[in-house]
Amino acid sequence: MSVRVTRLSNGLTVATDTIPHVETVALGTFVGVGTRHEPAELNGVAHLLEHMALKGTERRSARDIAEEIESVGGQINAYTGRESTAFHAKVLKEHAELALDIVADVVRNPRFDQEELDRERQVILQEIGQAHDTPDDIIFDHVQEVAFPNQGVGRPVLGRAENVASLSRDDLMGYMRLHYGAQRMVVAAAGNIDHDRFVAMAEEKFGDLPRTADQAGDPANYVGGDFRESRALEQVHVILGLPGVGYRDPDYYTAAVLATLLGGGMSSRLFQKVREERGLVYTVFAFHAAATDSGLFGVYAGTGAREVAELLPVVCGEIADVVNTVSEAELNRARAQLKASILMSQESTSGRCEQLANHLLVYGRPLSTDEIVQGIESVDGEAVRRLAARLAGSRPTLASLGPVESVESFDTVAGRFAA
């Protein structure tokens, strides 16, 4: 295995996945906090902090950051999730030290300039507005919030506009002081990099970073329910959600296989039944979005106002049918799709860096590709039917957006999932 992990004396985890035959290095700082760690009144602070970190430090302006990394042909970016925030870069191997210096600078020394904050706040408000104008995007926020109401894991990553409009510099600094401690960070790299050299670089940049109190997010409690919003759109966007499982759940790989079998490709049950045989949709797919201690299993479809009345009974019927019949051929196809996706991701230094960091944040250790593939291969028909039965006995979440007048009532849909 090409992966090595070292933990510094302050609790920071440093990890590398060495790939000697490539010319690039992807690296980053991954922090195990995100939207679910925000108080309700500060929803959006993690995302705003991520934006502001790239807007200037004590040593570099926002322009300096962009010019330094791009002058060597590199890239830098960041993202916020419900359970993690990442600041990452990709460069040619000879510029790894420069990239880590810039990433460390934005994580450790953001200036949070008030003028920049006022400007970036408007950018994020535009981003929120754009998301609301993109129905096949915002519907996922709606289903998450209804599935996990009044909980951090259910709140939108971008934050609510009214919150973002009032977040202050003190809010950003307080959130960072509370959560950005050494023991909650992974500094990872994948590519043509020497582990010992990278550890020395990380020690120099992060060795004096203090620990912080270990602030866990509130526990996830799936509730389910109904959301529908009438809009003058060409399509109805619908998500049927059901309680999924967390990363550490024994059924995690089973959920991935079931989602793929049900709606993960052109050969999947939903694509064949809903699109090919009945022509009800252009887009339909199943997904399983996991968190540390929970998950959301769902089916998304975009359909016409007339077709939506027929759509939900068919989708519910396909989920119920899996409880009784799973063929070896479709099980093999689903496992093959998942294994191919995992193996193809190994061809990207960025993908390998992110995967390594996420494994360390979730499991506390790296998972080998062989271990992941074995987890997928171990899923048999009985496991898939058992999980499908569990879903079929659950209270659903229904979210719909568009001309929703013909969408079945929540009680009708829920009646098909009665235990």
N, C-alpha and C positions, 0 to 999 in steps of 0.2 A: 504493500500500500504506500502511495506517494505522500500521504498526509502525515504531518507531525504537529503536535500541540504542545505549547509551553504556557504555564501560568506564572505570571510575574508575582512578586511578593505582595503587591497591593490588590491582587485578585483578578487583574486583567488577563483575559485569555488571548493568546497569540497563536495563530494557526496558519499553516501553509499547505498547499497542494502543489507539489513541484512537478512541472511538466517540462523537462529539459529540451525537448525538440521544437518548442514554439518560440516566437520572437517577442511575445508580449507578456505583460503582467497585469492582472486585474486585482485591485486591492480596495479595502475599505474599512471603515469603522461601523459596526453594527451594534445598535443599542437596543436592549430588550425592553423597550417601553414604547407605547404608542397610544392610540386613541382611547383604548379601554382603561388607561391609567389617568385619564383626565377627570377632574370633577365636572359635573354637568354644566356648571356656569362657565367653565373654561374650555368647553368643547371646541376644538380647532387649534388649541395652543401648540400641540405637538407638530402639526403641519405648518403652522406659521413659523415656529422655531426652525424647522428644517429649511424653509425658504430663506429666513433671515440669516442663517449661518453662512450662506453663500453670498450674502450681500455686503460682506466686508468684515475684516478682523482688525486687531490692533496693528498688524503688519501689512495688510493687503486690502486694497479696495476691491469691490466686486469686479471691476475691470481688470485689476491686477491678477485676480484669481483666474479669470477666463483667459487672459493673454499668456500667463505663465504656463498653463497646462496645454493650451493650444499651440504655443510656440514650439513645442516638442511633438506635436501631432497627437496629443492625448485628449481624453474626454473626462469630464467630471460631472457628476449628477448626484441627486439625492431623492429619497422617497420616504413616505410615511405610511405605515400600515396600522392595523388595529392593535398589534402586539409588538411591533418593532419599528425602528427608524434607522435608515442607512444613509451613509455618505460614502460614495465610491468613485473610483477612477480607473481608467485603463490607459496604459502607456506602453511604449517599447521597453524592453527589459532594462536597458541602460538608464532609464529615467524613473525607476521605481522609487528611489530615495526622494526625488523631487515630489512625486505624486503623494507619497506618504506624508511629507512635510506639509503639503497644502491641505490634505484631508485632516491631519491632526490640528492644523491651525484653525480651520473652520469649525471643528468640533470643540476645541478647547478655548478659543479666543474670539468668539463672535462679538462684534462691537455693539450690535443692536442700536445703531444710530437712529435717532428719532425721526429724522427726515426720511431715511430709507424705510423705516417701519411704516410711516404714513403712506408712502408710495406703494410698498409691497402689499399692504393691507388692501388697497384698491385692486391690485392684480389678483389677489385671492378671491375677492368678492366677484370679480369678473369670472374667475374659474368656477366658483359656485354657481353663478348665473348660467354659464355654459353647460354645466352638468345638468341643471334643471331644464335646459332647453334640449337635452339629449335623452329622450325617453328610454331608450334601451340601455342607458347608463344609470340614470337616477332610479330606475325601478329596483335595482339591486340594493340601493340604500333603503328604500321603502320596505322591502321584504325583510332586510336585516333588522330594522327598527321594530317591526311588528313581531318578528320572531323573538326578539330579546328587548322588550320595552323597558325604558327607564334604567338601562344598564350601559356601562361603558362599551361593551362589545357590540351593542346595537346602535351606537351613535355614528353619525357620518364622519369619515376621516377628514374631509375638508372643513368640517365644523359648520355651525349654523351662522348665517350671515349676521344676525344680531349680536352674536358672541364675538365673531371676528372683528366687527366694527368697533368693539369696545376693549379688546385685549390690549394691555399696556406693556411697556418695556419691563416693568417690574414683574408682570405675569410670566414673561418669557424667562427672565433671570431666575425667578423662584422655581419654575418647573425644571429648569436645567440643573439648578443646585440640588433639588430634591431627587432627581432621577438619573442624572448622567454621572454615575459613579463607576469606578473601575470594575467592580465585580459584576456590573450589568452590561459590560462591553466585550465584544469580540473584535479584535483587529485581525483581519484575514487577508490572505493573498493566494492567488492561483496563477500558475504560469512558470516562466523561467526565472525562478527565484530560489536563493539559498536560504534554508530555514534559519540557521544560526545568525546569518547576516540580518535577516528580517527581524528576528527577535531583538537583536542589538539596536536596530533602528527604532523599533516599537518601545523599547526600554527608554531610549533617549527622549522620545516624544511624549510618552504616557506614564513613565515610571513614577512620577510624583503625583499622579492623579489620585485624589483621595477616594475612599469608599464612600457610599452614602447609605442611609437606612434603606433596607430592602422593602420597597413599597409595592405590594402586590396589587393588581387590579381586582375589582370586585368580581366575585364568582359569577359564571354565566348560568342563567336560568331560562331555558327555553319555555316560552309561553304560547306563541302562535296567535293567530287571529286574522283579521281582514283589513286590507287597505284598498281603497279604490278612489281614483280621481278622474273625473270626466274632463277630457280635453278634446279640442277639435283637431284630431290627428287622423291620418289615413289608416293607421293600424291600432289595434289594441295590443299593448305589451303586457304580458301575463307571466307571473312566476308563481308556481306552486311549490312551497317549501315544506320541509319536514325535518324533525330533529336529527342532526347528523352526529358524528363522533369526533373526539379530539385526537390529536396526533398520537397520543400514547395509548389510545384505546386499542384493544386486541382486534377490533373490527375496522381499523383505519384502512388497511389495504383492501378489505372486503368492500368498503364504501367506494373506494376508487374504482374497483372492478365493476361494481354494480352501476355506477354512474356512466362508465364507458360502455357497458353492455346495453344499458337502457337508452343512452342518447349521446354517445361519444364519437360518432362518425357516420358516414353515409350508409354503412351496413347495420347500424344500430336499430333497435326495435322502433324507437320513436321516429327516426328519420324515415324508415321504410313505411311505417303505418300511417303517420300523420302527414308526411309530405308526399311520398311516392304513391301510396295507394289512394289517399283521400284528397290530396292537394289542398290541405287546409292552411298551410304555412309556407313561408319562404325559409324562415330560420326556426329551428328547434334544437335544443340540446339539454343534456342533464349535467349537473355539476355537484361536486362536494367540496365545500369551503370549510376547512378545518381550522380550529384554534387550539390552544394548549389544552383546554378542558371542555371543549364543546365543538359543535360544528353545525353546518346547515346544508342539508341535502336538498337539491331543488331541480326543477325543470323550468326553463325559460322558453317562451314562444312569442313570436310576433305574428299576428293574424288579422284578418279583416273583421269588421263589425258583425257581419252576418255569420262568418265561420266560427266565431269564438264560442257560440252556444254548443257547437258540436265538439270543439277542441277538448275542453276539460274532461268530459266523460271518457274520451278516448285515452287521454293521458292517465287518468286514474285507473282505467281498465288495464293499461299496459303495466303499471306498477303492481297491480293485484295479480296479474298473470305470471309475473316473475316468481311469486310465492309458490306457484304450482309447477312451473316448467322452466328449466334452464338447460339448454342443449350444450353438449360438450363443444360443438363447433363454435357457437357464439362465445362461450367462455374462453376458448382458446384465442379467438380474435381479440377479445377485450384485453386479455393478459398480454398478447403480443403488442397491441397498441401502447399499453402502458410501459412495457419494457423498452420498446423502441424509443419512446419519448425520453425515458431516463437515460438511455445510452446515447442518444443524439445530443442531449444537453451536456454530456461529458466532452463534447468537441469544442465547447466555448469556455474560455478562461473566466469570463464574467459569470457564466452559469455555475461553474464549479466553485468559484469564490463565494457566491451568494448561498449555494447549497451547503457548503462547509460551515459558513457562519450560522445559517439558520439551524442546522443540526445541533451545533454547540449551544445555541440559545434555547432550543426546545428540549433536547435530550441530555445536554451536558457532555456529549461525546460525538465524534464524527461517525456516521454510518457509511460503511463501504457500499460500493455499487452492488457487489455480490449479495450483501445483506438485504438491500432494497429489492433486488430482483427475486431473491428467495421469498421475501414477504409477499410479492405479487404472485409468484408461482404456487405458493401454498394455499391460495384462495380456491376452494372447490365449489361445486354446485350447491352443496348443502349449506355452506357458509353464506353464499349469496341469497339463497332462499330464506334462510333464517333472518338475515338483515332486512330483506324485503318485507317479511312478515312483521318485523318490528316497526318498520316505517308505516306499513298499511294499518297498524293499530294505533297510530299516533294522531294527535290533534294537528291539523295542517296550518300553514300560513298561506294566505292568498293575497297577492298584490296585483293590481291591474291599473293600467293608465291608458287613457285614450277614450274612444267612444265605448264606454263600459256598460251601456244599458242592457246588453244581452249576455253579460257575464253572469254565470250562475251565482246564486246566493251562497254566502259562506256556509250556511247551515246545510245546504244541499251537498256541497263539496265535502264538508266535514262528515256528513253522514256516510260517505263512502269509505271513510277511514276510522269508523267506530271500532273500538277494540272488541 
